[in-house]
Amino acid sequence: MSKSRILILGVAVFAAVAAGYMAKNLASKPAPVVVETVEAEPQIELSEVLVMAQDVPMGEMIGSAVRWQSWPKESINDTFITRDSQPEAVEDLRNAVARLALYAGEPLRRAKLIGEGQSFMSAILPPGKRAVATQIAAETSAGGFILPNDYVDVIMTRRADAASGASPDGFVTETILKNIRVLAIDQTIQEDEEGRRVRVGETATLELSPEQAEVITVAQQMADRLTLSLRSIADTNEDPQEDGLYLVNGTGRGNTVRLIKSGEMSEVGTRK
């Protein structure tokens, strides 16, 4: 065999050995792992806030209707009750009374509560106002649908007198107070003998000014019946009117009253 052929054969053997070695190394070497770096979001800082666990109507005790709930710290304001500042709040507020209706899930605020031993009615009464109880009957209270925080007119019905210019056997009716807020009404739901539900309400407590309180007191003495007339919620921004002040100060109404006689209604003038 010539030297040239021996050289070529040696080169081929060397190349084959080198190729096998390289293939072996490549097969055993793991593929590179690409790791994507994800920037971690900042963790929200939480604190426990006292919230309502169930609905509580206005005037009812809080009892066990509250619980602690985690709340984003940046959303907590000074009116919230937190566990960090008042850890015993659940027990401390057990006998507190709801000044307003409270709903499940809302954070509890002390401004919506009446403390233990405080009067509910005096707590919800605005400054300068009076709470006056007025006797009513079921048929004179809009069919039992008048509830606290509704607004009503007070209508007085009484027997006609000589001053009205009407026959003494007739009746006159007039609105003596308008747009008056109802603070409370002793309305309950009872079952009758046949299982039907009956609404009962005999006394309404009205929010009145001192002058209006005098009017309603005089009217209860004069009237055969006082009727509450339910007003639209759209009228609540109107100022209460005191049409019945003439009953107290002794001046004439200077207006007209409705005369009801034998089922017929007519309007007659009154003295000024």
C-alpha positions in Angstrom: 0.0 0.0 0.0 1.3 3.4 -1.0 2.1 6.0 1.6 -0.5 8.4 0.2 -3.2 5.8 0.7 -2.1 5.1 4.3 -2.1 8.8 5.1 -5.7 9.2 3.7 -6.9 6.2 5.6 -5.3 7.6 8.8 -7.0 10.9 8.3 -10.4 9.2 7.8 -10.0 7.1 10.9 -9.1 10.2 13.0 -12.0 12.1 11.6 -14.4 9.2 12.4 -13.1 9.0 16.0 -13.4 12.8 16.4 -16.9 12.8 15.0 -18.0 10.0 17.4 -16.5 11.8 20.4 -18.2 15.0 19.5 -21.6 13.3 19.0 -21.3 11.6 22.4 -20.6 14.9 24.2 -23.5 16.7 22.4 -26.0 13.9 23.3 -25.1 13.9 27.0 -25.1 17.7 27.4 -28.6 19.0 28.6 -30.3 21.7 26.6 -30.0 25.2 28.0 -33.0 26.3 30.2 -34.4 29.7 29.5 -35.9 31.3 32.7 -38.2 34.3 32.4 -38.0 36.7 35.2 -41.5 37.9 36.4 -41.5 41.0 38.5 -43.5 40.2 41.7 -46.5 42.4 42.4 -46.5 44.3 45.7 -48.5 42.6 48.5 -51.7 44.4 49.7 -51.5 45.3 53.3 -54.6 44.3 55.2 -56.2 45.1 58.5 -59.3 43.7 60.3 -62.4 46.0 60.2 -65.7 45.4 62.1 -68.5 44.8 59.6 -72.1 43.8 59.7 -72.7 40.1 59.5 -76.4 40.6 58.9 -79.0 43.3 58.5 -80.1 45.2 61.6 -83.2 47.4 61.4 -83.2 50.9 62.8 -83.8 50.8 66.6 -82.6 47.3 67.1 -79.7 46.2 69.2 -76.5 45.1 67.5 -76.1 41.9 69.5 -74.0 39.3 67.6 -74.7 40.8 64.2 -71.0 41.9 63.6 -67.7 40.2 62.7 -64.1 41.1 61.9 -63.2 41.1 58.2 -59.9 41.7 56.4 -59.9 45.1 54.6 -57.3 46.9 52.5 -55.5 49.2 54.8 -55.4 52.0 52.2 -59.2 52.0 52.0 -59.8 52.3 55.8 -60.8 55.7 57.0 -61.1 57.2 60.5 -64.8 56.3 60.9 -64.1 52.5 60.7 -63.7 50.4 63.8 -60.5 48.4 63.5 -59.2 45.5 65.6 -55.9 47.2 66.1 -57.4 50.2 67.8 -60.5 48.6 69.5 -59.9 44.8 69.9 -62.9 44.4 72.3 -65.4 46.2 70.0 -67.5 43.1 69.4 -68.3 42.8 73.1 -68.4 46.6 73.8 -71.0 47.3 71.1 -73.2 44.3 71.8 -75.9 46.4 73.5 -75.6 49.4 71.2 -78.7 50.3 69.2 -78.8 51.1 65.4 -79.5 54.8 64.8 -80.1 53.9 61.2 -80.8 50.7 59.3 -77.6 48.7 58.9 -76.9 46.2 56.1 -74.8 43.0 55.9 -71.2 43.6 54.6 -71.0 47.3 55.4 -68.3 48.6 57.8 -69.8 49.6 61.1 -69.4 53.2 62.2 -70.1 54.6 65.6 -72.0 57.5 64.1 -74.7 55.1 63.2 -75.0 53.7 66.8 -76.7 54.8 70.0 -74.7 53.9 73.1 -76.0 51.7 75.9 -78.3 53.7 78.2 -79.0 56.4 75.7 -82.6 57.1 74.5 -83.2 56.0 70.9 -85.8 58.7 70.2 -83.8 61.6 71.6 -80.7 60.4 69.7 -82.4 60.4 66.3 -84.2 63.7 66.9 -82.6 66.7 65.1 -81.7 69.7 67.3 -84.6 72.0 67.9 -87.2 69.4 67.0 -89.8 67.6 69.2 -91.2 64.1 69.1 -94.9 64.1 69.6 -97.1 61.0 69.8 -100.4 61.2 67.8 -103.3 58.8 68.1 -104.4 57.3 64.8 -106.5 54.4 63.7 -105.7 51.8 61.1 -108.0 53.3 58.5 -106.5 56.8 58.9 -102.8 55.8 58.2 -102.8 55.0 54.5 -103.9 51.4 55.0 -101.0 50.6 57.3 -98.3 51.5 54.8 -96.9 54.5 56.6 -93.5 53.6 58.1 -90.7 55.5 60.0 -89.0 58.1 57.9 -92.0 58.6 55.6 -93.4 62.1 55.3 -97.1 62.9 55.8 -99.7 65.6 56.0 -101.9 65.8 59.1 -105.6 66.2 58.3 -108.0 67.2 61.0 -111.7 66.3 60.7 -114.2 67.8 63.2 -117.8 68.8 63.6 -118.8 72.1 62.0 -119.5 75.0 64.3 -121.1 78.4 63.9 -117.9 80.1 63.0 -117.5 78.0 59.9 -120.9 79.1 58.5 -121.9 75.4 58.1 -124.7 73.4 59.5 -123.7 72.0 63.0 -124.5 68.5 61.9 -121.9 68.5 59.2 -118.1 68.0 59.4 -115.2 70.2 58.3 -111.8 68.8 57.3 -108.5 70.7 56.9 -104.8 70.1 56.6 -103.2 71.5 59.7 -99.6 70.3 59.1 -97.7 69.4 55.9 -94.6 67.4 55.0 -94.1 66.1 58.5 -91.6 63.3 59.1 -92.7 60.1 60.9 -90.2 59.0 63.5 -92.0 55.9 64.7 -95.2 54.0 64.4 -96.4 51.2 66.6 -97.2 49.0 63.7 -96.9 45.2 64.0 -98.0 42.2 62.0 -100.3 39.7 63.7 -102.1 36.6 62.6 -105.9 36.6 62.9 -108.0 33.4 63.4 -108.0 32.6 59.8 -104.3 32.9 59.5 -104.3 36.2 57.6 -101.8 38.9 58.6 -103.3 42.1 60.1 -101.4 45.3 60.4 -102.0 47.2 63.6 -101.0 50.8 64.3 -102.6 53.2 66.8 -99.9 55.7 67.6 -97.6 57.7 65.3 -94.7 59.7 66.6 -94.0 62.8 64.5 -91.0 65.1 64.2 -92.3 68.6 64.9 -91.1 72.1 65.7 -92.2 73.5 69.1 -95.0 75.5 67.3 -96.1 72.4 65.4 -96.2 70.4 68.7 -98.6 73.0 70.1 -100.8 72.7 66.9 -101.0 69.0 67.1 -101.8 69.1 70.8 -104.7 71.5 70.3 -105.9 69.5 67.2 -106.1 66.3 69.2 -108.5 68.0 71.6 -110.6 69.6 68.9 -110.7 66.8 66.3 -113.0 63.9 65.9 -110.3 62.3 63.9 -106.7 63.0 62.8 -105.7 61.4 59.5 -102.1 60.9 58.2 -101.9 61.4 54.4 -98.7 59.8 53.0 -96.6 62.1 50.7 -94.4 61.2 47.8 -90.7 60.8 48.5 -90.1 63.5 46.0 -91.6 66.0 48.4 -89.2 65.4 51.3 -87.0 68.4 50.4 -89.9 70.8 50.8 -90.0 72.8 54.1 -92.7 71.7 56.5 -95.7 74.0 56.5 -97.6 75.1 59.6 -101.1 75.8 58.2 -102.7 75.0 61.6 -101.0 77.8 63.7 -104.3 79.6 63.8 -105.5 76.9 66.2 -102.9 78.1 68.8 -102.6 81.8 68.3 -106.4 82.4 68.1 -106.4 84.2 64.7 -108.7 83.1 61.9 -107.5 80.8 59.2 -108.4 83.3 56.5 -108.8 80.4 54.1 -111.4 77.8 53.2 -112.3 74.5 54.8 -114.1 71.5 53.4 -117.6 70.7 54.6 -118.8 67.1 54.4 -122.5 66.6 54.9 -124.6 63.6 53.8 -121.7 62.4 51.7 -121.4 65.7 49.8 -118.4 68.0 50.1 -118.3 71.7 49.7 -115.9 74.5 50.7 -116.9 77.4 52.9 -114.9 80.4 54.1 -113.8 80.9 57.6 -113.4 84.1 59.6 -110.2 86.1 59.4 
